[in-house]
Amino acid sequence: MTLTDLEARLLAQLKAQPFATQQELGEALGISRASVANYVERLQAKGLVLGRAYIFADASTISCIGGAVLDRVLRLEQPGIPQTSQPATSRETRGGVARNVAENLARLSEQVKLFSIVGNDAAGKSILDASEAAGVDTALVVRATGATTGTYTAIMEPSGDLYLGAADMGIFGQLDAQFIERHWQKIAASRLIFADTNCSTELLSQLITRCHNSDIPLAIDAVSIPKFRRLPKNLTGIEYLFCNMDEARAVIGATTAAEAANALNKRGVQNIIITDGTNPVTCFNANKLTHVEIPTTKIVDVSGAGDAFVAGFLHSILDGKSAIEATQSGVVSAGLTVRSELRNSPDLSAQIIAEQAPKVKIQRT
């Protein structure tokens, strides 16, 4: 986040004298009281000052905004056959893209706040209890009386690939632009913001604009073909955008990852990361394309792999790594997850990423 010289000096003065009056601050800085008031408002808009006596942002926190759902997973005993019933085994677990990313980041020792909504029901309580146990701050998750917690049902092939997914996400219609306005100071008090497209078009547009105006890094996951379409045409304000090749073909109309990345960059995105199953991941950064290979591994369940990729990527960005190095980290994180039946691999750790990410092969173009 960029600060002017006077903003930086005022912030330092506020931290040194949190109970000082605006007149006293002005005298210390050699500016008028009115100018102090103006610059305090700027610092509040940037999420660096939260109130009086001046409450300061926790610059180490990551805010994750979007889905927190109950996942139901059915694994077919034989390859899927349309329009007939088949034997399967079933299980339930916590899910939702933003929630999964938040839990993975917490497992990577990041401080994470989740902004979402659940019903005031048993499913919502289960999701929040599990998230809190993993280290995610859920204090700002809305518990909506009279609403049903979102659910996602995945039907998996015996191979671990997705056969069909169905989502009941109506509750997330309540995550609108007003939600951002009500919670902006708390959201803005973040080192980085992540959102998924389970949120409404209005919320996403407002969030993109707010982050752009406040110079806060914003990462967004496209989630699915229908939800990718919720993003506005002007994407200026998105620092990192994650999607897969199927989503890029359907929504962007691109036939290659290079075409998709260039099209999204023209709409304002700075860094584009496009996955394509077991094919190399495409990373568009600084107007250059790099392909990062996917090591061969045993696949138990692909569910949650994309969310793990995002978390591994963002963890490395926050650690000062480049977008290409972060893509390598994302590949390692996703690889751990596909080898697990769980959405969030218990084996995921910052140490494993640090050890294995540099070994992932890169193809520069």
N, C-alpha and C positions, 0 to 999 in steps of 0.2 A: 504494500500500500504506500503510495507516494504522499509525502507531506511537504508543504512549503516550509521555508525556514522559520517563519513566525508561528505556524501551527506546531512545529516540533518544539520550539522554545516554550510556547504556552503549555503544551502537554507536559513538558518537563517541570515547569513551574507549578502546575496543578498537582503533580505527584509529590512535589516537595512541600506544597502548602495547600492541601485539599480543602481546608476550611477558610481559605482567604476569600475576601470579597472581590468582586470584579474591579472595584476601584483600586484595591491593593495590588491586584494582578497587573492592572494597567500601569500603575506607577513602577512596578518592578520591571516591566517590559518596555516602558517608554511609549505606550499607546493609550488611547482614550478608553474609558469604561465601555462606551458603545462598541468600540472595535473589539474589545475582549468578548462582549456578548455575541458579536457576530462570529468570531473565531471559535468560541465554545460550541455554537450551533453547528459549525462545520465539522468539528471533532465528533459531535453527537451523531451527525448524519453519516460519518464514516465508521460509526460503531466503536469509537475509541473512548468516549466518555458516556456513561450510562445514567448519570443523575447527580444530585447534590446530597451530602457533601460528595464531591466528584467521585463517582464509582467507575473504576476503569475496566476496560475490556480484558478478558483473559485471552491473550494473543496466541495461546497454544491450542485453543479449542477448534474442533472441526464441527460444523453443523451439517447434519444430514436431514433432508426434507423429502417426504414422500411416503411410500407404502410400508405398512407394517401389517402383515396378514398371517392367517393360519394356512399353512400348506398341507394339502392332502396329496399323497403320492401313491399311485397304484402302479405296480410293476407287472406287466403281462408275463405269463408263463411261456407263451408262444408269440411269434411275430404278429403284429396287429392286423386284424381283418375288419374292414369297414362294415358297418350296419349289422353287427351281430355281437352278442355278449361273449366274453372270454374269461377264463379263470385268471385271477390276479391276486397278488398280496398287497396289503395296504398299510400305511402308517401316516401319522400326523407329526408335523414339526412347525416351528416358527419360520416365517418367511417375510417376503416383501423386499424389493430391491434396496430401498434406502435403509431399512432395518438390517438387512444382511450386510450391506456395506459398512454400516455403523458397527455391527458386532465384529466383523473382520478387522476393522481399524482398531477396535478396542483390544483385540487379540494381538495386534501389532504394537501395543503399548501407546496408542494415541488417545488423547482426551476427546471424547465424542459426545455431542448432544443430538438427540433424535427429536425432530419436529414431525409429528404425524397425528393420526386420529384412529381410535379403536372404539368399538362399542363398549358399553358398560355391562359386559357379559363375561362368561367364563373364558371364552377364547381370547378376549382382549387382555384379561388378567394374566393368562398363561403366557402370552407374547411378551408383556411388559416384565413379568417376573424373570423370564429367561434372558431378556435383554439386559436387565439390571444386573443379573448374576454374572453376565459376561463383561460387565464394566461400562455399559452404555448409560448415560444420563437420560432418563425418560421423564423427567419432571415436567417437561413442556409438551408431552403428548396429550392430546385432548381425549377425554373419556366421554363419549357422546351418549347420553341417555336416549333410549328409543331407537338407536341405530344398531345395525349388526356389523360386527367386526368383519373386515374383508377376508375373502378366502381365495386361494388359488389351488386348483386341482390339476395335477400333472399325471398323464398316463404315459408310462415309460415302456419302451421296448425292452426285451430281455437283454439287449446289448448295452442298455443304459442311455440310449438316445431318446429324445422326446418324440412320442407318437402324437399326442394331442394335449394341449393345455387350455383350460377354461378358467376365467377370472370373474369373480363377483366383487367388484371394486366400487360399487355405487357410493359408499361412504366417503370416498375421497373427493367427491364433488364438493364437499364442504371445505376442502383445502383451496380456497379461492384467494383473490387479490387482497381481500380484507384481512385474511390470515397473515399475509406478509406484513401488512401495515401495522397490525396489532402487535406483532412480535419482532418488528424490524430491528429495534435496538439490541435485542438479545441475539438475533440471528447475525447481525452485522459485527457483533463482538466475537469474531471468528478469524482464524488464520486462513481458512478456506471454507467454501460452502459447496456441498454436493446436493443435487436434486435429481429425482427420477421423474419420468413423465406420467406417473400415476396421478400427478397433480393436474389441476385444471389448466386450460390454455391461459386464462386470465392470471393465475398465480405465476405461471412460468414466464409470461411476458413481463409482469411486474418485477419478478426476481431478477431477470436478465437486465432490465433497465436499472434497477437499484444497484446491482453489483457493478455495472459499468460506471455509473455515476460516482460510486463510492470507491472505485478502484480495488474491489475485493475479488480474488480469484474464484471463479465459478466453474464447476464441473457438472455436466449433465449426462445421464445415461438415457438412450432412446427407448429402452425396454422392449418395445414390440412395434410392428408395422403400424397398427392403428394409433398407438400412443405417440409414436415419432411425429405423426402429422399434427400433434398439438403444439409443436414449437412454432413460433412466429417466423415470418420470412426473414426479418432482420435479426440475426443472431449475434450482433455485436454486443459483447459483454460476456460471452462464453469463452473461457480460456481452454477448456478441455471438453470434447464431445466424444462419447463412446457409442458405437453402434456396430451391428454386424452386417455382413454383405447382403443378406436377404433384405434387411431393412433399407439398405442403401439403394438396392435395385428398385424396390417397390416405391419408395418415397422420393428419392432423388432422381430416379430414372437412369442411374448410371449402370454401365455394364462392367466396369472395372473399379477396383478400389481407388486407383489414381483419379479417375473421373469424379467419383463421389467426394474424395478429399478436396479436390480443386473447387468443386461446386459449393461445398460447405464453407470453404475458406473465403470464397467470394461473398458469401452471405454474412461473414463476420467472425467465424470461429477461428481461433488462433492455432489450436492443436487438435487434430482429428485422429482417433484411434479406431481402426476397423478390424474386427475379428472375422474369421471365416472358417469356423470349425477347426479341423486339424491342419488347415493350410496356414502359412505364415501370417502373422498380424502385421497390418500396415499402419505405420506411424507417420503422420504428416506433421512436420515441425520445421519452422524457419524456412518455409517454402521448399522443403526437400522431403522426399519419400524414403522411408527405410522399412525393410521387411524383417521381422523378427520371427525366427523359426519356433515351431512348437515341438518340443522333444516327444518322442514316442513314449506312451505310458499306458498302463492298464486302466480302462475306463469302467468304473462301477456305476456312476450316475453323473450326468452332465449338469444337473440342476444346481444352481448356485455358483457355477464356474465363472460366469460373467461378472457376478457381484464380487467374487473373490479377486478377479482380475482388476477390477476398478479399485478395490481397497489396496491391493499390492502396489498398483500404479501411484495412487495418491500418497501412500505412505512414503514412497521413494521421492516423490516430488517435494514433500514436506521435509525430507531429509537432505534436500539440496541437490538431488540427482537430476540429470537431463531427462527429457521426455523419452529418449531412446532407452536409457538405463531404466527408467520407470516402466517402460513396456516389458523389458526383460523381467523385472520384478513381478509384474502382472501375470506373465506367463508362468512363473514359478508358483505364485499363489493359486492360480486356476488349476495347475497340475496337481497340487496337493488336494484340492477340493474334488476333482473328478475321481480321485481314488477313494473317496469316502461316500458313504450313504447319506451323510449329513450335509445340510446346506452350508454349514460353517465348519470347516475341518478343524478338529482339535489339535492337529499337528502344525497348524499355521503359526509361525513366529517370526519376529524381526531377524533373529539370528539365522534361521534357515534361508530367508530371502537374501540376506547379506552374503551368505556362503554360496548359494546356488545361482543367483541372478547373473553374475558375471560370466558364467559358463554357457548361458543361452546364446546361440549363434545368431549373428546379425548379417543380413544381406543388404548392402547399401546400393542405391540406384543413382 
